[in-house]
């Protein structure tokens, strides 16, 4: 009976969590006049809402822009933050702990605090309305540095000593030893970075004004709030579904590594 009630609570919690997403998808498959109530099964099936989205806004171009920006940010975060994490975890130099504490301190600073100075810097550099404005400010992540630092600390020092005896450089140690042993951490950083930059709306709204350079969250926001959707709930939710789909697919493919990394990477000294 204890197991029964435990699983009953878990199933109920799952239904409560999943229901809004299922209802959203159900609404996108109904005609506008049938939207109402809380049922999940449409009386009339239609893809008109999705067709309207593709007709009214360049959603495929925005998808390509988001994919380009997101993948560029993910690659740069994994590359640069793993190097910094290695330096802070394995190299001995003056000020190492101070830098580590500074990295941790920057994690508590809200992004809005640096928003205006960062915007002015981007404008001064002439990066407004370019991909650089969307990519460069997010190429480093305090969270990724901390995660790599703590994960690298769990790797035995004997492997590093053996690699140094064989003449391996620090870069060789990172790419040939640490990276293969840190696949869960790399995938976790990749997923979190991808989710963060894919869902970013405020910054693109500030630095991008050309429609051909807009990313999906920005375009969907302007589509829903700017009047182009004509207040049609089904069309708005269809655009939101297309926006959420890549994140869902990425997590479904890599969730095992994501959970493994969170379970095995402790924030210990």
Secondary structure, DSSP 8 states (H G I E B T S, - for coil): -HHHHHHHHHHHHHHHHHHHHHHHHHHHTS-GGG--SS-SS-SS---HHHHHHHHHS-HHHHHHHHHHHHHHHHHHHHHHHHHHHHHHHH---TTHHHHHHHHHHHHTS-GGGTHHHHHHHHHHTT-TTSHHHHHGGGS--HHHHHHHHHHHHTS-HHHHHHHHHTT--HHHHIIIIIHHHTHHHHHHHHHHHHHHHHT--HHHHHH---GGG--HHHHHHHHHHSSTTTT-HHHHHHHHHHHHHHHHHHHHHHHHHHHHHHHH-----
